[in-house]
Amino acid sequence: MERPAPVPFGEALRFWLRLGCISFGGPAGQIAIMHRELVEQKRWISESRFLHALNYCMVLPGPEAQQLATYIGWLLHRTWGGIVAGALFVLPSVVLLIALSWVYAAHGQVPWIAAIFYGIKPAVAAIVLQALWRIGGRTLKDPRRVPWLWAIALFAFVAIAWLGVPFPLVILAAAGVGALGGRLVPGQFGGAGAHAATSAPHPPAVIDDDTPTPGHALFSRSRLAAVAGAGAALWIAPMAALVALHGRDGTLAQMGWFFTKAALLGFGGAYAVLPYVYQGAVENFHWLTGAQMMDGLALGETTPGPLIMVVAFVGFMGGWTREVLGPSQLFAGGALAACVVTWFTFLPSFVLILAGGPLVESTHGQLRFTAPLTGVTAAVVGVIATLALFFLAHVAQPVAGGPVDVPALLIVAAASVALLRFKVGVIPVIAGCAVAGLLLRAAGLG
C-alpha cells in the first residue's frame, strides 16, 4: 500500500471544523474519534506517533483531547496548523454554549425549563460519581500495592472538603510527595496512565513511525523564546485592556486571572479542576450559585468539545449577573465574559504545545518527571470526591436547612446504576433524567 499524499491545509481545516462539531463523549470519546479518523481511515499519522503525542498531552495541564488535536495539527502544518486545529476543536461548543447560556439566564425560571433542570441536577451528580469511580479505579487500584497514592487521595479530600486548603496548595503538596515517593518507592509512582506504543505492521501514514521529526518540531531555544514571548504578549495585551476598561478588580479582569490559574492547574482533566472553579466562581466571587454550576455542567456534557468548556457558561452567568456592560446589554456582557474566560482558559494549552512540545517530549517516560504527576493524579481522585460531595449535598438539600429531596436522590441512584452498571451513555442518561424531572414536577413531587 502506498503512502498517502501530504495533507492539503484546506482539507485539514475542514476536518478540524467537522471534528469540533462531532466531538461528543468526553476526552475518551473525542480521542477515539481522532484515532479512528486520523490513524485508521485517513492515515495522516501512525498508531505509534499518535500514542506518543497522546502520552505527551496527558502529562500537561488542560484538556488532553484538544491539546492532541493541536499537536497533530502542528505536526502536519506547523504553528498555524496547530492553532487552527485547537481553535476549531472548541469554537462550535463556545458558540453553542453562549446560546444555551442565554436561554438559561433569560428563561430558566419558566416552569417547564426549571423542571428539566430539576431532573438534570441529579444526573450531573451521578456523572461525577462515575468519573470518581473510573479515575479512582485506574489510579489507585489495590490499596496494599499503592498505599502512598491512597494516602495522597485521602489527604486531598480532607484538605479541601473539611480544612479549606486552597486547591493549588493541595496540587503542589501532591507533586512534592510524588517526587519524594518516586525516589523512596518508585514502584508506586511509575507514571500510570501512559499509553503504550505499538510497532506492529500497519499501512503507511503521512507521518509514519520512520518519518523524521519535522524541523519545526525540533527543540530550539530561539523558537521556544519566540513562541513563549508571543504567548505572554497574547496574555498581557487583553489583560491590560480589561484592567484599563474596568479596573484591576473588575469582573472581567478577575475572570482572566482566575481562569489562567485554573488552566495551569488542570492536571487530570476537567473533573480535576472543577472543584477549584467551583470554589472560586461560586464561593469566592459569587458569579453564579452552586445549583447554576450544576446546570452549566449538564449543558457542557451535552455539547461537543472538551468538558472544561463549562467555563464559558460560568463566564456568561458572571457577565450577566454582574452586568459588565450595563443592564441594557445583558446578553452582550455575558457573551463577552464567556469569550474572555475561554481565551484565558485555552491560551496556556496552545503555548504548552507550540512552545514546550519538543522540550517536554524529551523527558517523557522518565520517573523523575512522571512521579510528581502520578502524585497529582492521585490527589485528583480526592479532589473529584469533594466535587461529588458538593453536588450530592445540593441535590439532597437544595435549600439550606430545608427538607431532604428524596425524589432527586432516587434519580441520582437510578442514573448511577445506568452509568456504572449498564454503561449507558451520558447524553441518554441526561435526557432520561430531564424527562423524569418533567414528570415529577407535573405530578407535584419535585
One Martini backbone bead per residue (centre of mass of N, CA, C, O) as a GRO file, in nm:
protein
  446
    1MET     BB    1   0.097   0.036   0.022
    2GLU     BB    2   0.068   0.361  -0.015
    3ARG     BB    3   0.156   0.662   0.062
    4PRO     BB    4   0.015   0.929   0.150
    5ALA     BB    5  -0.049   1.231   0.076
    6PRO     BB    6  -0.016   1.526   0.152
    7VAL     BB    7  -0.187   1.753   0.349
    8PRO     BB    8  -0.400   1.982   0.292
    9PHE     BB    9  -0.499   2.255   0.459
   10GLY     BB   10  -0.801   2.259   0.377
   11GLU     BB   11  -0.864   1.969   0.462
   12ALA     BB   12  -0.788   2.003   0.758
   13LEU     BB   13  -0.984   2.228   0.827
   14ARG     BB   14  -1.244   2.065   0.773
   15PHE     BB   15  -1.189   1.848   0.983
   16TRP     BB   16  -1.166   2.023   1.242
   17LEU     BB   17  -1.452   2.132   1.223
   18ARG     BB   18  -1.602   1.862   1.234
   19LEU     BB   19  -1.484   1.772   1.503
   20GLY     BB   20  -1.608   2.009   1.673
   21CYS     BB   21  -1.914   1.898   1.606
   22ILE     BB   22  -1.855   1.566   1.707
   23SER     BB   23  -1.712   1.594   2.009
   24PHE     BB   24  -1.825   1.365   2.187
   25GLY     BB   25  -1.770   1.189   2.507
   26GLY     BB   26  -1.531   1.312   2.585
   27PRO     BB   27  -1.204   1.231   2.580
   28ALA     BB   28  -1.240   0.937   2.495
   29GLY     BB   29  -1.424   0.992   2.250
   30GLN     BB   30  -1.241   1.200   2.104
   31ILE     BB   31  -0.993   1.015   2.072
   32ALA     BB   32  -1.141   0.793   1.915
   33ILE     BB   33  -1.213   0.965   1.671
   34MET     BB   34  -0.923   1.042   1.591
   35HIS     BB   35  -0.819   0.758   1.552
   36ARG     BB   36  -1.013   0.667   1.332
   37GLU     BB   37  -0.954   0.902   1.130
   38LEU     BB   38  -0.626   0.939   1.137
   39VAL     BB   39  -0.531   0.631   1.144
   40GLU     BB   40  -0.743   0.439   0.988
   41GLN     BB   41  -0.852   0.622   0.744
   42LYS     BB   42  -0.645   0.865   0.657
   43ARG     BB   43  -0.337   0.834   0.745
   44TRP     BB   44  -0.176   1.085   0.890
   45ILE     BB   45  -0.106   0.885   1.137
   46SER     BB   46   0.039   0.681   1.338
   47GLU     BB   47   0.000   0.495   1.611
   48SER     BB   48   0.266   0.566   1.755
   49ARG     BB   49   0.252   0.877   1.716
   50PHE     BB   50  -0.020   0.918   1.849
   51LEU     BB   51   0.059   0.803   2.134
   52HIS     BB   52   0.292   0.992   2.182
   53ALA     BB   53   0.119   1.247   2.184
   54LEU     BB   54  -0.078   1.159   2.407
   55ASN     BB   55   0.127   1.126   2.637
   56TYR     BB   56   0.207   1.420   2.642
   57CYS     BB   57  -0.079   1.547   2.695
   58MET     BB   58  -0.127   1.393   2.975
   59VAL     BB   59   0.111   1.574   3.132
   60LEU     BB   60  -0.072   1.811   3.092
   61PRO     BB   61  -0.240   2.077   3.133
   62GLY     BB   62  -0.554   2.017   3.032
   63PRO     BB   63  -0.713   1.926   2.740
   64GLU     BB   64  -0.608   1.649   2.571
   65ALA     BB   65  -0.777   1.651   2.309
   66GLN     BB   66  -0.714   1.941   2.220
   67GLN     BB   67  -0.404   1.905   2.230
   68LEU     BB   68  -0.389   1.678   2.022
   69ALA     BB   69  -0.496   1.840   1.788
   70THR     BB   70  -0.276   2.056   1.799
   71TYR     BB   71  -0.034   1.868   1.761
   72ILE     BB   72  -0.112   1.745   1.484
   73GLY     BB   73  -0.146   2.013   1.337
   74TRP     BB   74   0.152   2.094   1.385
   75LEU     BB   75   0.290   1.859   1.237
   76LEU     BB   76   0.151   1.916   0.957
   77HIS     BB   77   0.125   2.278   0.976
   78ARG     BB   78   0.242   2.397   1.201
   79THR     BB   79   0.136   2.658   1.379
   80TRP     BB   80  -0.133   2.706   1.223
   81GLY     BB   81  -0.231   2.418   1.246
   82GLY     BB   82  -0.258   2.418   1.557
   83ILE     BB   83  -0.449   2.658   1.588
   84VAL     BB   84  -0.682   2.554   1.414
   85ALA     BB   85  -0.733   2.284   1.555
   86GLY     BB   86  -0.781   2.395   1.846
   87ALA     BB   87  -1.002   2.607   1.781
   88LEU     BB   88  -1.212   2.417   1.630
   89PHE     BB   89  -1.261   2.230   1.877
   90VAL     BB   90  -1.419   2.485   2.046
   91LEU     BB   91  -1.602   2.681   1.883
   92PRO     BB   92  -1.882   2.539   1.868
   93SER     BB   93  -1.922   2.527   2.182
   94VAL     BB   94  -1.917   2.827   2.237
   95VAL     BB   95  -2.162   2.909   2.070
   96LEU     BB   96  -2.365   2.711   2.202
   97LEU     BB   97  -2.326   2.801   2.503
   98ILE     BB   98  -2.416   3.091   2.470
   99ALA     BB   99  -2.702   3.025   2.380
  100LEU     BB  100  -2.780   2.845   2.628
  101SER     BB  101  -2.718   3.058   2.845
  102TRP     BB  102  -2.935   3.257   2.758
  103VAL     BB  103  -3.177   3.076   2.799
  104TYR     BB  104  -3.121   3.029   3.098
  105ALA     BB  105  -3.110   3.328   3.201
  106ALA     BB  106  -3.392   3.425   3.066
  107HIS     BB  107  -3.572   3.117   3.105
  108GLY     BB  108  -3.516   2.936   3.373
  109GLN     BB  109  -3.813   3.002   3.523
  110VAL     BB  110  -3.958   2.833   3.353
  111PRO     BB  111  -4.122   2.562   3.447
  112TRP     BB  112  -4.021   2.348   3.231
  113ILE     BB  113  -3.721   2.420   3.257
  114ALA     BB  114  -3.694   2.375   3.561
  115ALA     BB  115  -3.774   2.073   3.545
  116ILE     BB  116  -3.538   1.978   3.378
  117PHE     BB  117  -3.315   2.073   3.585
  118TYR     BB  118  -3.413   1.899   3.817
  119GLY     BB  119  -3.325   1.629   3.666
  120ILE     BB  120  -3.022   1.701   3.593
  121LYS     BB  121  -2.870   1.734   3.859
  122PRO     BB  122  -2.855   1.429   3.937
  123ALA     BB  123  -2.697   1.348   3.685
  124VAL     BB  124  -2.439   1.503   3.755
  125ALA     BB  125  -2.375   1.353   4.014
  126ALA     BB  126  -2.345   1.077   3.869
  127ILE     BB  127  -2.114   1.159   3.676
  128VAL     BB  128  -1.909   1.219   3.901
  129LEU     BB  129  -1.914   0.935   4.021
  130GLN     BB  130  -1.809   0.800   3.765
  131ALA     BB  131  -1.539   0.951   3.756
  132LEU     BB  132  -1.440   0.849   4.028
  133TRP     BB  133  -1.443   0.548   3.957
  134ARG     BB  134  -1.262   0.554   3.705
  135ILE     BB  135  -1.010   0.709   3.814
  136GLY     BB  136  -0.969   0.551   4.075
  137GLY     BB  137  -0.934   0.266   3.947
  138ARG     BB  138  -0.681   0.347   3.769
  139THR     BB  139  -0.494   0.474   4.006
  140LEU     BB  140  -0.520   0.304   4.287
  141LYS     BB  141  -0.638   0.037   4.335
  142ASP     BB  142  -0.458  -0.142   4.543
  143PRO     BB  143  -0.379  -0.045   4.865
  144ARG     BB  144  -0.133  -0.250   4.903
  145ARG     BB  145   0.032  -0.130   4.647
  146VAL     BB  146  -0.070   0.202   4.690
  147PRO     BB  147  -0.060   0.375   4.970
  148TRP     BB  148   0.038   0.654   4.885
  149LEU     BB  149  -0.198   0.723   4.693
  150TRP     BB  150  -0.421   0.700   4.905
  151ALA     BB  151  -0.309   0.919   5.092
  152ILE     BB  152  -0.328   1.151   4.892
  153ALA     BB  153  -0.633   1.135   4.839
  154LEU     BB  154  -0.720   1.178   5.134
  155PHE     BB  155  -0.582   1.449   5.174
  156ALA     BB  156  -0.736   1.605   4.953
  157PHE     BB  157  -1.019   1.567   5.067
  158VAL     BB  158  -0.977   1.691   5.350
  159ALA     BB  159  -0.850   1.965   5.270
  160ILE     BB  160  -1.109   2.065   5.108
  161ALA     BB  161  -1.373   1.970   5.264
  162TRP     BB  162  -1.260   2.067   5.575
  163LEU     BB  163  -0.995   2.276   5.567
  164GLY     BB  164  -0.972   2.479   5.313
  165VAL     BB  165  -0.760   2.421   5.111
  166PRO     BB  166  -0.611   2.524   4.854
  167PHE     BB  167  -0.580   2.380   4.555
  168PRO     BB  168  -0.280   2.449   4.478
  169LEU     BB  169  -0.156   2.329   4.741
  170VAL     BB  170  -0.245   2.040   4.695
  171ILE     BB  171  -0.092   1.994   4.429
  172LEU     BB  172   0.193   2.062   4.532
  173ALA     BB  173   0.202   1.849   4.753
  174ALA     BB  174   0.160   1.604   4.566
  175ALA     BB  175   0.413   1.651   4.395
  176GLY     BB  176   0.616   1.629   4.629
  177VAL     BB  177   0.540   1.341   4.714
  178GLY     BB  178   0.596   1.215   4.438
  179ALA     BB  179   0.898   1.281   4.427
  180LEU     BB  180   0.968   1.122   4.683
  181GLY     BB  181   0.837   0.847   4.602
  182GLY     BB  182   1.016   0.800   4.347
  183ARG     BB  183   1.266   0.734   4.540
  184LEU     BB  184   1.148   0.531   4.762
  185VAL     BB  185   0.875   0.413   4.573
  186PRO     BB  186   0.878   0.360   4.246
  187GLY     BB  187   0.644   0.144   4.202
  188GLN     BB  188   0.407   0.371   4.274
  189PHE     BB  189   0.549   0.593   4.043
  190GLY     BB  190   0.525   0.485   3.714
  191GLY     BB  191   0.317   0.641   3.533
  192ALA     BB  192   0.026   0.618   3.514
  193GLY     BB  193  -0.163   0.620   3.194
  194ALA     BB  194   0.005   0.534   2.979
  195HIS     BB  195   0.054   0.473   2.638
  196ALA     BB  196   0.131   0.217   2.440
  197ALA     BB  197   0.326   0.148   2.188
  198THR     BB  198   0.336   0.024   1.850
  199SER     BB  199   0.513  -0.209   1.602
  200ALA     BB  200   0.312  -0.302   1.421
  201PRO     BB  201   0.193  -0.364   1.135
  202HIS     BB  202   0.120  -0.103   0.885
  203PRO     BB  203   0.000   0.130   0.716
  204PRO     BB  204   0.092   0.394   0.568
  205ALA     BB  205   0.181   0.730   0.662
  206VAL     BB  206   0.244   1.050   0.664
  207ILE     BB  207   0.309   1.003   0.976
  208ASP     BB  208   0.546   0.789   1.057
  209ASP     BB  209   0.764   0.607   1.232
  210ASP     BB  210   1.006   0.698   1.009
  211THR     BB  211   0.946   0.991   1.035
  212PRO     BB  212   1.088   1.267   1.058
  213THR     BB  213   1.122   1.524   1.244
  214PRO     BB  214   1.022   1.813   1.205
  215GLY     BB  215   1.180   2.109   1.218
  216HIS     BB  216   0.950   2.260   1.392
  217ALA     BB  217   0.977   2.011   1.629
  218LEU     BB  218   1.243   2.102   1.716
  219PHE     BB  219   1.456   2.201   1.940
  220SER     BB  220   1.460   2.563   2.026
  221ARG     BB  221   1.546   2.838   2.190
  222SER     BB  222   1.440   3.059   1.999
  223ARG     BB  223   1.157   2.940   1.958
  224LEU     BB  224   1.073   2.926   2.251
  225ALA     BB  225   1.098   3.231   2.302
  226ALA     BB  226   0.902   3.329   2.082
  227VAL     BB  227   0.644   3.177   2.170
  228ALA     BB  228   0.641   3.267   2.465
  229GLY     BB  229   0.628   3.569   2.397
  230ALA     BB  230   0.361   3.558   2.241
  231GLY     BB  231   0.195   3.443   2.473
  232ALA     BB  232   0.241   3.676   2.669
  233ALA     BB  233   0.117   3.895   2.486
  234LEU     BB  234  -0.169   3.747   2.465
  235TRP     BB  235  -0.213   3.805   2.774
  236ILE     BB  236  -0.144   4.106   2.834
  237ALA     BB  237  -0.320   4.270   2.640
  238PRO     BB  238  -0.611   4.191   2.740
  239MET     BB  239  -0.559   4.249   3.039
  240ALA     BB  240  -0.497   4.551   3.004
  241ALA     BB  241  -0.772   4.622   2.880
  242LEU     BB  242  -0.947   4.532   3.120
  243VAL     BB  243  -0.817   4.718   3.329
  244ALA     BB  244  -0.870   4.988   3.176
  245LEU     BB  245  -1.189   4.956   3.169
  246HIS     BB  246  -1.247   4.812   3.490
  247GLY     BB  247  -1.014   4.727   3.643
  248ARG     BB  248  -0.856   4.507   3.854
  249ASP     BB  249  -1.155   4.446   4.005
  250GLY     BB  250  -1.289   4.353   3.772
  251THR     BB  251  -1.458   4.095   3.644
  252LEU     BB  252  -1.287   4.036   3.384
  253ALA     BB  253  -1.007   4.039   3.520
  254GLN     BB  254  -1.068   3.818   3.725
  255MET     BB  255  -1.126   3.600   3.516
  256GLY     BB  256  -0.856   3.594   3.371
  257TRP     BB  257  -0.683   3.515   3.619
  258PHE     BB  258  -0.838   3.268   3.726
  259PHE     BB  259  -0.836   3.094   3.448
  260THR     BB  260  -0.535   3.071   3.429
  261LYS     BB  261  -0.494   2.905   3.685
  262ALA     BB  262  -0.684   2.675   3.609
  263ALA     BB  263  -0.524   2.583   3.355
  264LEU     BB  264  -0.248   2.519   3.524
  265LEU     BB  265  -0.427   2.296   3.716
  266GLY     BB  266  -0.538   2.075   3.483
  267PHE     BB  267  -0.478   1.800   3.604
  268GLY     BB  268  -0.682   1.527   3.491
  269GLY     BB  269  -0.890   1.722   3.394
  270ALA     BB  270  -1.190   1.870   3.450
  271TYR     BB  271  -1.261   1.731   3.728
  272ALA     BB  272  -1.006   1.844   3.876
  273VAL     BB  273  -1.081   2.169   3.838
  274LEU     BB  274  -1.379   2.218   3.928
  275PRO     BB  275  -1.341   2.275   4.234
  276TYR     BB  276  -1.190   2.540   4.184
  277VAL     BB  277  -1.413   2.677   4.025
  278TYR     BB  278  -1.622   2.656   4.245
  279GLN     BB  279  -1.481   2.815   4.463
  280GLY     BB  280  -1.451   3.078   4.300
  281ALA     BB  281  -1.733   3.128   4.152
  282VAL     BB  282  -1.920   3.067   4.409
  283GLU     BB  283  -1.766   3.142   4.693
  284ASN     BB  284  -1.593   3.406   4.617
  285PHE     BB  285  -1.739   3.571   4.358
  286HIS     BB  286  -2.044   3.509   4.284
  287TRP     BB  287  -2.132   3.445   3.973
  288LEU     BB  288  -2.274   3.184   4.093
  289THR     BB  289  -2.438   2.907   4.174
  290GLY     BB  290  -2.439   2.580   4.252
  291ALA     BB  291  -2.685   2.507   4.078
  292GLN     BB  292  -2.580   2.647   3.819
  293MET     BB  293  -2.326   2.477   3.792
  294MET     BB  294  -2.476   2.213   3.736
  295ASP     BB  295  -2.620   2.309   3.483
  296GLY     BB  296  -2.362   2.373   3.323
  297LEU     BB  297  -2.249   2.085   3.323
  298ALA     BB  298  -2.481   1.967   3.159
  299LEU     BB  299  -2.435   2.138   2.908
  300GLY     BB  300  -2.141   2.041   2.863
  301GLU     BB  301  -2.223   1.733   2.820
  302THR     BB  302  -2.424   1.814   2.554
  303THR     BB  303  -2.167   1.919   2.413
  304PRO     BB  304  -1.924   1.979   2.229
  305GLY     BB  305  -1.623   1.921   2.343
  306PRO     BB  306  -1.478   2.008   2.615
  307LEU     BB  307  -1.579   2.016   2.945
  308ILE     BB  308  -1.433   2.290   3.021
  309MET     BB  309  -1.657   2.466   2.870
  310VAL     BB  310  -1.816   2.544   3.128
  311VAL     BB  311  -1.671   2.823   3.159
  312ALA     BB  312  -1.857   2.976   2.965
  313PHE     BB  313  -2.099   2.969   3.151
  314VAL     BB  314  -1.970   3.108   3.390
  315GLY     BB  315  -1.906   3.368   3.239
  316PHE     BB  316  -2.190   3.443   3.148
  317MET     BB  317  -2.319   3.460   3.431
  318GLY     BB  318  -2.125   3.674   3.539
  319GLY     BB  319  -2.185   3.892   3.322
  320TRP     BB  320  -2.491   3.904   3.378
  321THR     BB  321  -2.503   3.956   3.693
  322ARG     BB  322  -2.281   4.205   3.673
  323GLU     BB  323  -2.320   4.390   3.431
  324VAL     BB  324  -2.055   4.468   3.247
  325LEU     BB  325  -2.245   4.646   3.016
  326GLY     BB  326  -2.503   4.666   3.151
  327PRO     BB  327  -2.856   4.635   3.174
  328SER     BB  328  -2.898   4.663   2.843
  329GLN     BB  329  -2.637   4.430   2.800
  330LEU     BB  330  -2.650   4.123   2.889
  331PHE     BB  331  -2.567   3.947   2.651
  332ALA     BB  332  -2.302   4.091   2.578
  333GLY     BB  333  -2.172   4.053   2.856
  334GLY     BB  334  -2.184   3.744   2.861
  335ALA     BB  335  -2.031   3.690   2.595
  336LEU     BB  336  -1.772   3.835   2.671
  337ALA     BB  337  -1.707   3.664   2.923
  338ALA     BB  338  -1.692   3.393   2.774
  339CYS     BB  339  -1.453   3.476   2.590
  340VAL     BB  340  -1.252   3.546   2.810
  341VAL     BB  341  -1.246   3.271   2.948
  342THR     BB  342  -1.162   3.105   2.700
  343TRP     BB  343  -0.894   3.243   2.641
  344PHE     BB  344  -0.755   3.195   2.931
  345THR     BB  345  -0.790   2.881   2.929
  346PHE     BB  346  -0.643   2.807   2.630
  347LEU     BB  347  -0.371   2.950   2.594
  348PRO     BB  348  -0.179   2.757   2.754
  349SER     BB  349  -0.213   2.512   2.565
  350PHE     BB  350  -0.080   2.633   2.315
  351VAL     BB  351   0.193   2.701   2.443
  352LEU     BB  352   0.270   2.412   2.536
  353ILE     BB  353   0.275   2.294   2.249
  354LEU     BB  354   0.437   2.507   2.068
  355ALA     BB  355   0.683   2.540   2.280
  356GLY     BB  356   0.708   2.262   2.478
  357GLY     BB  357   0.704   1.998   2.323
  358PRO     BB  358   1.005   1.914   2.269
  359LEU     BB  359   1.096   1.937   2.567
  360VAL     BB  360   0.893   1.743   2.713
  361GLU     BB  361   0.923   1.493   2.530
  362SER     BB  362   1.224   1.428   2.625
  363THR     BB  363   1.101   1.343   2.933
  364HIS     BB  364   0.934   1.114   2.866
  365GLY     BB  365   0.931   0.841   3.107
  366GLN     BB  366   1.062   0.977   3.343
  367LEU     BB  367   1.040   0.946   3.676
  368ARG     BB  368   1.112   1.240   3.767
  369PHE     BB  369   0.855   1.339   3.597
  370THR     BB  370   0.609   1.131   3.664
  371ALA     BB  371   0.579   1.117   3.975
  372PRO     BB  372   0.443   1.392   4.038
  373LEU     BB  373   0.198   1.329   3.847
  374THR     BB  374   0.097   1.086   4.006
  375GLY     BB  375   0.036   1.243   4.262
  376VAL     BB  376  -0.172   1.429   4.129
  377THR     BB  377  -0.366   1.207   4.036
  378ALA     BB  378  -0.438   1.114   4.322
  379ALA     BB  379  -0.554   1.388   4.414
  380VAL     BB  380  -0.784   1.399   4.207
  381VAL     BB  381  -0.962   1.192   4.345
  382GLY     BB  382  -1.019   1.363   4.600
  383VAL     BB  383  -1.132   1.608   4.450
  384ILE     BB  384  -1.374   1.465   4.315
  385ALA     BB  385  -1.505   1.383   4.583
  386THR     BB  386  -1.576   1.674   4.664
  387LEU     BB  387  -1.759   1.732   4.425
  388ALA     BB  388  -1.964   1.510   4.485
  389LEU     BB  389  -2.042   1.623   4.761
  390PHE     BB  390  -2.148   1.896   4.673
  391PHE     BB  391  -2.369   1.791   4.475
  392LEU     BB  392  -2.524   1.606   4.671
  393ALA     BB  393  -2.603   1.832   4.866
  394HIS     BB  394  -2.773   1.997   4.659
  395VAL     BB  395  -2.974   1.771   4.595
  396ALA     BB  396  -3.072   1.691   4.887
  397GLN     BB  397  -3.042   2.026   4.970
  398PRO     BB  398  -3.132   2.305   4.815
  399VAL     BB  399  -3.212   2.414   5.101
  400ALA     BB  400  -3.093   2.536   5.369
  401GLY     BB  401  -3.258   2.343   5.618
  402GLY     BB  402  -3.419   2.168   5.453
  403PRO     BB  403  -3.552   1.923   5.302
  404VAL     BB  404  -3.526   1.619   5.173
  405ASP     BB  405  -3.475   1.511   4.832
  406VAL     BB  406  -3.580   1.213   4.740
  407PRO     BB  407  -3.632   1.208   4.431
  408ALA     BB  408  -3.346   1.308   4.355
  409LEU     BB  409  -3.192   1.064   4.482
  410LEU     BB  410  -3.326   0.853   4.297
  411ILE     BB  411  -3.203   0.964   4.039
  412VAL     BB  412  -2.913   0.921   4.115
  413ALA     BB  413  -2.930   0.614   4.144
  414ALA     BB  414  -3.032   0.550   3.857
  415ALA     BB  415  -2.799   0.689   3.704
  416SER     BB  416  -2.568   0.525   3.828
  417VAL     BB  417  -2.658   0.249   3.727
  418ALA     BB  418  -2.656   0.319   3.426
  419LEU     BB  419  -2.350   0.397   3.412
  420LEU     BB  420  -2.206   0.153   3.579
  421ARG     BB  421  -2.374  -0.111   3.497
  422PHE     BB  422  -2.494  -0.038   3.181
  423LYS     BB  423  -2.331   0.182   3.011
  424VAL     BB  424  -2.465   0.440   2.967
  425GLY     BB  425  -2.487   0.722   2.821
  426VAL     BB  426  -2.485   1.048   2.902
  427ILE     BB  427  -2.712   1.167   2.724
  428PRO     BB  428  -2.940   0.962   2.790
  429VAL     BB  429  -2.936   1.020   3.094
  430ILE     BB  430  -3.007   1.318   3.082
  431ALA     BB  431  -3.271   1.283   2.927
  432GLY     BB  432  -3.412   1.098   3.134
  433CYS     BB  433  -3.394   1.301   3.374
  434ALA     BB  434  -3.554   1.527   3.241
  435VAL     BB  435  -3.816   1.366   3.222
  436ALA     BB  436  -3.840   1.309   3.523
  437GLY     BB  437  -3.868   1.606   3.605
  438LEU     BB  438  -4.130   1.661   3.454
  439LEU     BB  439  -4.305   1.440   3.594
  440LEU     BB  440  -4.265   1.531   3.888
  441ARG     BB  441  -4.375   1.819   3.857
  442ALA     BB  442  -4.654   1.734   3.742
  443ALA     BB  443  -4.705   1.559   4.022
  444GLY     BB  444  -4.581   1.728   4.272
  445LEU     BB  445  -4.275   1.593   4.372
  446GLY     BB  446  -4.036   1.835   4.296
   0.00000   0.00000   0.00000
